[in-house]
Every structure is written in structure tokens, then in C-alpha cells.
Amino acid sequence: MLKTLFLLFAFLTIGYRVIAQTEDTAQSRWRVHYQMTAIMQYHPAFHAAYSGKNSLSSYADHALSLTATLYVGSALWRNAFVYFSPELSGGKGFDNVHGIAGFTNGDIYRVDDPTPQFYIARLYGVQYFTLGSSSTYRHDAPLQVGGYTPDRRLEIIAGKLSMTDLFDDNPISHDPRTQFLNWSIMDDGAWDFPADTRGYDAIVAVGYVSPRWTVRMAESLEPTRANGNKLNWNLHRSHAETVECIYASSWHQHHVYASMHVYRNFTPAPLYETVVREKLSGIDTSLDVIDPAPVSHSKYGLGISVSYEINDQISCFARSGWNDGHTATWAFTEIDRSLCLGVSYQTPVWHKQQRMQIGLACVVNGLSAPHRDFLQAGGYGFVIGDGQLHYRTEDIGEIYLSFPLHDWITITADMQWISHPAYNRDHGPVAVGSMRMHVAF
């Protein structure tokens, strides 16, 4: 813990100095932002009739996660930018992030070593090609260099970043550092989006952007094994394609957002039916879908996301996702169907720039028939597996209250209620309380 706090303090000091020096240099083209998020979670003991190697521990437990990120961006030439984002991450989720498909902490992923690790989260370039005469000024933000941007443009993005930086960007629920914490509320839980174990990937994306419509497609890599750190550069064996169409505008002076993404992942992930059949025939009794299969398979699916600003204080959103459910989950989490509804309320405090925010959402996650059969046979993915299964949908509710202490600092109290964790009627329910501190400047 002392090492974690020391490294975070050092990273905070470095970030502050870099930003201060950047602001003091009038002609500097560099823009730097910083964030640090600490999340403490606790769940009391709950009922579990039995447990497997991927079960959530039924005794009381707590977990701490911390992340610190520098966002560095610069304009290279007209309508061209480069972004660099080093990150420090430490801590872990409950039971090394096992036992709940819609996991409770969106700022932490499945890492074996909770010791703080430094890594390059993002390093990528952006090029705009102007298609019209009008432009709009955009203010500086993380991963956004301020300035005039053409309203109608073709954009090319290439490098290392996250697919969730580009897709499924619902304005009400997408950032676990400031909004909802649960995986299946912050993103389309049924989208097995390609990424390494920390959520980043090598991506090439092309998009058409207009004042109301955006159409974007991306080609990306997949990990060599389920949720692995190493990406597979053998495109004959493994790759992913994603396409999204977004509508963002105003209706009666209230913001409207709607998007739909479709995807196809081609990976060496095993088929659930094949693994169960091999067990029944005695060929392989391991019932593990983490290692690559001899032959690659496709997984396809779609997701829909909408939000509406009812007034200056209240916004609502909905998100749904589906995948075919035959091929084992390979990168995100073990959800094949998902439906989420939520609402957000915010009101000014201290002064107009600072706002208290309350969010309430619920999500129902489900599995395909082959995935259920696999878990009932005693199978294990990389997130869930109780050794057997009495299937029910995984139902989750979340409520949070976020309060600004300072221009830079926000604290959040969060409560989640999980019925049938890992889709198992013989486990739960589980209540998870969280406290989050977020620093950003």
C-alpha cells in the first residue's frame, strides 16, 4: 500500500509539473491533462450453496484499485494530431475479478499482480480531411487538442488505444471514473470488444463525421489467448471488424444521442458445444476455454445505445446488446444478451461549473443456450464458472451520488445490488458498496 501511494503521489507531482510548464509556455503546441482515481469496494458475506475456481468468495471482502493517467496531445500539422497516454495502475477487484459477469469496478481489469504497474495505455495519431467549409471550436480535453475542427470531415485514427475510446460512447454512462461503475452499465456488456487484459488494442479506424451523423469502422487485433496481455498479429488467425453509426443532435433544444454498432470477431476461441462434446466423449475433460483452439471461429453481434436530455438536470439512457453466443468469450466479459436502463440527475453546487450528480440504472444480463450448457457441465471461462449452474439471468441495480469537493476533486458513493451473480440461482444476492475519489486537471 505504501508503495502504491508513493508511486501515485510521484505520478501526480510529475503530471502537475508537466501541465504547469506547458501552460507557462505560450507557444507550446502540447496539451496535457491528468486524472487519478481511487476506488474502495466492500461486500458482506452472502449465501453460496457451492463454489468453483471462478466463484466470487461468499465471505465478506474488500478491494482497492487506483489508476493515474497522463493525457498528452499535440497538433502536428493542419488537422493532424498525436496522442500519448502513460498510465499507472494498481490494486485489483474482488477475487481477481471473478464471479460476476457484470463486474462492479469498471476502472480495474483482470491483472494477476496488484502491485502498481506503469505502461503505455495509448499512442496513436489522428488525421482529418476537410469535406466542408464550416468548422466549430472545441475546447481542450483529455484526448482532444482544442481548436477549430471541420464540421464535415473524413478521419483516420491509427495506433494503440481502446475500442471504447471510439465506440459505444453514450454520454450518460460510459466513464467509470465519473459515472456508473458496473461493466455492463458503462458499456455494452454483450460486446466482446477486442483488447488486451487492460482494455487496449492496436486499431486502425476510418470515419465520416458530419454535424449530426458519424459512421466509423475499425480493424483491430485480438489477444493470443482469452484476456491475454499479448496481441495476435497473425491476421489470418485472428482479427476483428467493428462498424458504428451515430446520430447526435438536438430535439426541442434537448440533446439526443443514438448509436448502433455491429461487429465480427475472428479468434481461436473454442466453441462451447465442442468443449462439452469432447468432455462427454472423454477426449478432453478440462472444460477450459481460455487457451486457443486449433481452428479459429467467428463471433458476431450488435449493440444499440440511446440517451435523451429531458431538461438541464435530468437525462435518461438505454443500452442493449446481443451476440451469437456460440464462441467462447475472448476479451471482455461473459455476457451474451444485455438490456440496461438508467437515469441521471444533476444540479449545480458551489458555483455553476461544479455539479452534484445522482445516477440510477438497472441491467439484465443473460447467456446463450450453448454458454449455459457449458457452465452447467462444469466449464470455466476467464470470468465466471461455479463448477455447476442453476441458471437465472444476472440482474444488477446501481445507484451513485457524485459530489464535487473542488474544481479538481470529486467523491462518489456508489451501491450495487447483484441478483444471481454469474447467472447462478444458488449464489447471492450480493450487495457491493463503493467509495470513489477522482482527481482531474
C-alpha positions in Angstrom: 0.0 0.0 0.0 2.8 2.4 0.8 4.5 1.7 -2.5 1.2 2.3 -4.3 0.6 5.7 -2.6 4.2 6.8 -3.2 4.0 6.0 -6.9 0.7 7.7 -7.2 2.0 10.8 -5.4 5.0 10.9 -7.7 2.9 10.5 -10.8 0.6 13.3 -9.5 3.6 15.6 -8.9 5.1 14.9 -12.3 1.7 15.5 -14.0 1.2 18.8 -12.2 4.7 20.0 -13.1 4.3 19.0 -16.7 0.9 20.8 -17.0 2.2 23.9 -15.2 5.3 24.1 -17.5 3.1 23.5 -20.6 0.7 26.4 -19.6 3.7 28.7 -18.9 5.0 28.2 -22.4 2.8 30.5 -24.5 3.8 29.0 -27.9 3.6 25.4 -26.8 1.6 23.1 -29.0 1.4 20.4 -26.3 -1.7 19.9 -24.3 -1.6 17.8 -21.1 -4.3 16.6 -18.8 -4.2 14.3 -15.7 -6.5 12.0 -13.8 -6.2 9.9 -10.7 -9.0 7.6 -9.5 -9.1 5.5 -6.3 -12.0 3.1 -5.7 -12.6 1.2 -2.5 -15.2 -1.6 -2.6 -16.7 -3.9 0.0 -19.3 -6.7 0.0 -20.6 -8.5 3.1 -20.9 -12.3 3.3 -23.7 -13.8 1.2 -25.2 -17.2 0.5 -23.4 -19.7 -1.8 -24.5 -23.3 -2.0 -21.2 -24.3 -3.6 -18.2 -22.6 -5.2 -15.8 -23.2 -8.1 -12.5 -21.8 -9.1 -14.0 -18.7 -10.7 -16.7 -18.1 -8.0 -17.0 -14.8 -6.0 -15.9 -15.6 -2.4 -19.0 -15.8 -0.2 -17.3 -14.3 2.8 -17.0 -10.6 3.4 -14.3 -9.0 1.3 -12.9 -5.6 0.3 -10.8 -4.4 -2.6 -8.9 -1.2 -3.6 -8.0 -0.1 -7.1 -6.0 3.0 -8.2 -5.2 4.4 -11.6 -3.3 7.5 -12.7 -3.1 8.7 -16.3 -1.4 11.5 -18.2 -3.1 12.6 -21.4 -0.6 14.3 -23.7 -1.7 15.6 -27.1 -0.1 17.8 -29.8 -1.0 19.2 -33.2 1.5 18.0 -35.8 0.3 19.9 -38.8 -3.1 21.1 -40.1 -5.8 18.7 -38.9 -3.2 16.2 -37.7 -2.7 15.2 -34.0 -0.7 12.7 -32.0 -1.8 11.5 -28.5 0.3 9.8 -25.9 -1.1 8.4 -22.6 1.1 6.7 -20.0 -0.8 5.1 -17.2 -0.1 3.7 -13.7 -2.5 1.1 -12.3 -2.5 -0.8 -9.1 -4.8 -2.9 -6.9 -7.4 -5.4 -8.0 -11.1 -6.3 -7.9 -12.8 -8.9 -5.8 -11.2 -12.4 -6.3 -9.0 -11.1 -9.1 -12.2 -10.0 -11.0 -14.0 -13.3 -10.9 -17.5 -14.4 -10.1 -19.7 -11.6 -11.6 -20.2 -11.2 -15.4 -21.3 -7.6 -14.9 -18.3 -6.8 -12.7 -18.6 -4.0 -10.1 -15.5 -1.9 -10.9 -15.1 -0.5 -14.4 -11.7 1.1 -13.7 -9.9 -2.3 -13.0 -9.4 -5.3 -15.2 -8.1 -8.9 -14.7 -4.5 -8.5 -13.7 -2.6 -11.2 -11.7 -0.3 -8.8 -9.9 -1.9 -6.0 -7.8 1.5 -4.2 -7.5 1.3 -0.8 -9.3 2.4 -1.2 -12.9 3.4 1.5 -15.4 2.6 1.1 -19.1 1.7 3.0 -22.2 -2.1 2.9 -22.5 -2.4 5.0 -25.7 -0.1 6.1 -28.5 -1.9 7.0 -31.7 -2.3 9.5 -34.5 -5.4 11.3 -35.9 -5.7 12.9 -39.4 -8.7 14.9 -40.5 -9.6 15.5 -44.2 -11.9 18.5 -44.6 -15.1 17.9 -46.6 -16.9 21.2 -46.0 -16.2 24.9 -45.3 -17.6 25.3 -41.8 -15.8 24.5 -38.5 -16.5 24.5 -34.8 -14.2 25.4 -31.9 -13.6 22.5 -29.5 -12.0 23.1 -26.1 -9.1 21.2 -24.8 -10.0 17.9 -23.1 -8.3 14.5 -22.5 -7.5 13.0 -25.9 -8.7 16.2 -27.6 -6.5 19.1 -28.6 -8.5 22.2 -28.7 -9.0 24.3 -31.8 -11.2 24.7 -34.8 -12.3 21.3 -36.2 -14.1 20.9 -39.6 -17.8 20.0 -39.1 -17.8 17.7 -42.0 -14.7 15.5 -42.3 -13.1 12.2 -43.0 -10.9 11.0 -40.1 -8.3 8.3 -39.9 -7.1 7.1 -36.5 -4.3 4.6 -36.1 -2.2 3.3 -33.2 -2.7 1.9 -29.7 -5.9 3.0 -27.8 -9.1 1.4 -26.6 -12.1 0.4 -28.8 -14.3 2.1 -26.2 -12.5 5.4 -26.9 -14.2 5.2 -30.3 -17.4 3.2 -30.0 -20.5 2.9 -27.8 -19.8 6.4 -26.3 -23.1 7.0 -24.5 -22.8 10.5 -22.9 -24.8 9.4 -19.7 -22.9 6.1 -19.0 -19.5 5.4 -20.4 -16.9 6.6 -17.9 -16.4 4.5 -14.8 -14.2 7.2 -13.3 -17.1 9.8 -13.1 -20.3 7.9 -13.9 -21.6 4.3 -13.3 -19.1 1.7 -12.2 -20.6 -1.6 -13.4 -19.1 -3.1 -16.6 -22.4 -3.9 -18.1 -23.9 -0.4 -17.4 -20.9 1.6 -18.6 -20.6 -0.4 -21.9 -22.5 -2.9 -24.0 -21.8 -6.0 -21.9 -22.5 -8.4 -24.7 -19.9 -6.8 -26.9 -16.8 -8.9 -26.6 -14.7 -5.9 -27.7 -11.1 -6.7 -28.8 -8.5 -5.7 -26.3 -5.6 -6.9 -24.2 -6.1 -7.6 -20.5 -6.0 -3.9 -19.6 -8.6 -2.9 -22.3 -6.2 -1.5 -25.0 -5.6 -2.7 -28.6 -3.8 -1.9 -31.9 -6.5 -0.2 -34.1 -6.9 1.4 -37.5 -10.2 3.3 -37.8 -11.8 5.3 -40.6 -14.8 7.6 -40.0 -17.1 10.0 -41.7 -18.2 12.8 -39.4 -21.0 15.4 -40.1 -22.8 17.8 -37.7 -25.4 15.1 -37.0 -24.2 11.7 -38.3 -21.0 9.8 -37.8 -20.1 6.5 -39.4 -17.0 4.7 -38.3 -15.4 1.4 -38.9 -12.3 -0.2 -37.3 -10.0 -3.1 -37.9 -8.3 -4.3 -34.7 -6.3 -7.2 -33.2 -7.3 -9.9 -30.7 -5.3 -11.4 -27.8 -3.5 -14.6 -28.4 -5.4 -16.3 -25.5 -8.5 -15.3 -23.6 -8.0 -11.9 -22.0 -4.2 -12.2 -22.5 -1.7 -9.4 -22.5 -0.2 -10.3 -25.8 -1.9 -9.3 -29.1 -2.0 -11.7 -32.0 -0.5 -10.1 -35.2 -1.4 -13.2 -37.3 -4.3 -11.7 -39.2 -5.0 -15.0 -40.9 -5.7 -16.5 -37.4 -7.2 -13.6 -35.5 -8.8 -10.1 -36.2 -11.9 -8.0 -35.5 -14.1 -5.7 -37.5 -16.5 -3.1 -36.0 -18.8 -0.6 -37.6 -20.9 2.0 -35.9 -23.5 4.6 -37.0 -24.1 7.5 -34.6 -26.8 10.2 -34.6 -26.2 13.2 -32.3 -28.3 16.3 -32.4 -30.9 18.4 -30.6 -34.6 17.8 -30.4 -36.7 20.7 -29.0 -33.3 22.1 -27.7 -32.5 18.9 -25.8 -29.6 16.7 -26.7 -30.4 13.3 -28.4 -27.8 10.5 -28.9 -28.4 7.2 -30.7 -25.9 4.7 -32.0 -25.8 1.2 -33.3 -22.7 -0.9 -33.7 -22.2 -4.3 -35.4 -19.1 -6.4 -35.1 -17.4 -9.7 -36.1 -14.6 -11.1 -34.1 -12.4 -13.9 -35.6 -10.4 -15.6 -32.9 -9.0 -19.0 -31.9 -11.6 -19.1 -29.1 -13.2 -22.6 -28.7 -16.8 -23.4 -29.4 -18.9 -24.1 -26.3 -20.6 -27.0 -28.0 -17.3 -28.6 -29.0 -15.9 -28.4 -25.5 -18.9 -30.0 -23.9 -19.0 -32.7 -26.6 -15.3 -33.5 -26.0 -15.9 -33.9 -22.3 -18.9 -36.2 -22.8 -16.8 -38.4 -25.2 -13.8 -38.4 -22.8 -11.5 -36.6 -25.3 -10.8 -33.6 -23.0 -12.2 -33.2 -19.5 -10.5 -29.9 -18.7 -13.6 -27.8 -19.6 -11.4 -24.7 -20.1 -12.0 -22.1 -22.8 -9.0 -19.9 -22.1 -6.4 -21.5 -24.4 -6.6 -21.2 -28.3 -8.4 -23.8 -30.2 -6.7 -25.4 -33.3 -9.2 -23.6 -35.6 -10.4 -20.0 -35.4 -14.1 -19.2 -35.2 -16.3 -16.1 -35.7 -18.4 -14.3 -33.1 -20.8 -11.6 -34.3 -23.3 -9.3 -32.6 -24.8 -5.8 -32.4 -25.4 -3.2 -29.8 -27.8 -0.2 -29.6 -27.4 2.8 -27.3 -29.6 5.9 -26.8 -29.8 8.9 -24.5 -32.1 11.9 -24.2 -31.6 15.1 -22.2 -35.1 15.7 -20.8 -34.1 19.1 -19.3 -31.0 20.8 -17.9 -31.0 18.5 -14.9 -32.4 15.1 -16.0 -31.2 12.7 -18.7 -32.1 9.1 -19.4 -30.4 6.3 -21.4 -30.9 2.8 -22.6 -28.4 0.3 -23.9 -28.9 -3.3 -25.3 -26.5 -5.9 -26.7 -26.6 -9.3 -28.3 -24.0 -11.8 -29.7 -24.5 -15.2 -31.2 -23.2 -17.0 -28.1 -21.6 -20.0 -29.7 -17.9 -19.0 -29.5 -16.2 -18.5 -26.1 -15.7 -15.0 -24.7 -12.2 -13.9 -25.6 -11.6 -10.3 -24.4 -14.3 -8.5 -22.3 -16.8 -10.4 -20.2 -19.2 -13.4 -20.3 -22.4 -11.8 -21.4 -24.4 -12.8 -24.5 -27.5 -10.7 -24.0 -27.9 -7.4 -22.1 -30.5 -4.8 -21.6 -29.8 -1.6 -19.5 -32.0 1.4 -18.5 -30.9 4.4 -16.5 -31.4 8.0 -15.5 -29.1 10.8 -14.3 -29.9 13.9 -12.3 -27.5 16.8 -11.8 -27.7 20.1 -10.0 -25.2 23.0 -9.5 -23.3 23.3 -6.2 -20.8 25.9 -5.1 -21.0 27.6 -8.5 -22.4 26.7 -11.9 -19.2 24.9 -13.1 -19.5 22.3 -10.3 -22.4 19.8 -10.2 -23.6 17.2 -7.9 -24.9 14.1 -9.8 -27.1 11.2 -9.0 -27.4 8.2 -11.3 -29.7 5.2 -11.1 -29.6 2.2 -13.5 -30.5 -1.4 -13.8 -29.3 -4.1 -16.2 -30.3 -7.7 -17.0 -27.6 -9.9 -18.4 -28.1 -13.3 -20.0 -26.4 -16.2 -21.7 -26.9 -18.2 -24.9 -28.0 -21.8 -24.6 -24.6 -23.2 -25.6 -22.9 -21.0 -23.0 -25.4 -22.2 -20.3 -24.8 -25.8 -21.2 -21.1 -25.3 -20.9 -21.3 -23.8 -17.4 -23.8 -26.5 -16.3 -21.3 -29.1 -17.4 -18.8 -27.6 -15.0 -17.0 -25.3 -17.5 -14.8 -22.3 -16.8 -14.2 -19.1 -18.7 -11.9 -16.4 -17.6 -14.5 -14.5 -15.6 -17.1 -16.9 -14.3 -17.6 -20.6 -13.5 -19.0 -22.1 -10.3 -18.5 -25.7 -11.2 -22.2 -26.2 -11.9 -25.1 -23.9 -12.7 -28.7 -23.3 -11.7 -29.4 -20.7 -14.4 -31.0 -17.4 -13.9 -30.4 -14.0 -15.5 -27.8 -11.8 -13.7 -29.8 -8.8 -12.6 -27.9 -5.7 -11.4 -29.0 -2.4 -10.0 -26.7 0.6 -9.3 -27.1 4.0 -7.7 -24.4 6.6 -7.2 -24.1 10.1 -5.7 -21.2 12.2 -7.0 -20.2 15.4 -5.2 -17.5 17.9 -6.2 -15.2 18.9 -3.3 -13.1 21.2 -5.6 -12.6 22.1 -9.2 -10.3 19.1 -9.4 -11.7 16.7 -6.9 -14.9 14.7 -6.9 -16.0 12.0 -4.4 -18.7 9.4 -5.2 -20.7 7.0 -3.0 -22.0 4.0 -5.0 -24.2 1.0 -4.2 -24.7 -2.1 -6.4 -27.1 -5.0 -5.9 -26.4 -8.2 -7.8 -29.0 -10.9 -8.0 -27.8 -14.3 -9.2 -24.1 -13.4 -9.7 -22.6 -15.4 -12.6 -26.1 -16.4 -13.6 -26.4 -18.8 -10.7 -29.6 -19.0 -8.6 -27.6 -20.9 -5.9 -25.4 -17.8 -5.3 -26.3 -14.4 -3.9 -27.7 -11.9 -3.8 -24.6 -9.7 -3.3 -24.6 -6.0 -2.2 -21.4 -4.0 -3.1 -20.7 -0.6 -1.6 -18.1 1.7 -3.2 -16.3 4.9 -2.5 -14.5 6.7 -5.3 -12.2 9.7 -5.4 -11.5 11.2 -8.8 -8.9 13.9 -9.3 -8.6 15.6 -12.8 -6.9 18.7 -14.1 
